[in-house]
Amino acid sequence: MGASPKLRSNQVTERSHEISNPKQKRLYTVRESAEFLGRSVWAMRELIWGGKIPVVRTDGGRKIFVDIEDLVDFINHNKSTYL
């Protein structure tokens, strides 16, 4: 077996950027949203029911989705510093 070619350090960095997912989904289920925020599903539902995070629902559908941009806005709005 032949030896594998050596990579320059910048080639390793370039390859790590190729792994990104160009089609990242925008709508998440309640469970996925809870995982994103590090909360339980019930805590996520309480945020939704309390009107703190808006949802996307199809006409006549029961399933709800949360926009990733709303999750990021929620995080940014609730940031604070310890003094």
N, C-alpha and C positions, 0 to 999 in steps of 0.2 A: 504494500500500500504506500502511495506517495505521501509526502508530508503536505499538510494543508498550507496554503499561502499565508504569510503573515499579513496582518492588517495594520495599517497606520492607526494611531489613536483617533484621528478625525474621521476615519471610515467607520469605526464603531459608533461614534456619535451620529453620523449620517444615517446609518442603518436603523438606529433606535427611533428616528423620526419617521421612518417609513411605515412603522407599525400602527400609526394613528388610524382611527376609524372615520373616514370621511362622511359616512352616512349615520351619524349619531342620532338616535331618535329623540324627539322633542317631547312627546307625551308619555307619562309614566303612570302605572297603576298606583292605587293607594299603597299597596305593599312596597312597591319599588320606591315610591316617594318617601315612605317611612324609613326605609333603609338609607336613602340618600341623606335624610336629615338626622339619622341616628336615633330614631324614635320608634316606639311600638306602633303597630297598626292602629290600635285604639286611640293613642295620643294623636296620630295623624288625622283620624276621623274627627276628633274633637276640634282640631285646628280648622278643618273644613267646615264642620257644623257651626263653629263660632264665627265664620266669615273671615278668618285671618288668611286663608289661602283659597283662591278661586279654583273652580273645577271646570272641565270641559265634558259635556255630555251630548251624545248624539240624540236626535229627535226620537222620542219614544223609547230610548234605551235606558237601562238601569245602570249600566257600567259607567263609572266616572273615571276621568283621567286628570292628571295634574301636569301643567305645562312646566318644563324645567326652568324656564325663565322666571316663573312665579316663585319657584323654590329658591332660586338664587336671590331674587328680590327680598324674600322673607328673611333669608340669612343676613343680607346686607342691612336690612332695616333693623334687625335685632342685635347687631354688633354693639359691643360696649367695651370699655377698658376698665380694668381694676385699678383703683387708686388706693 
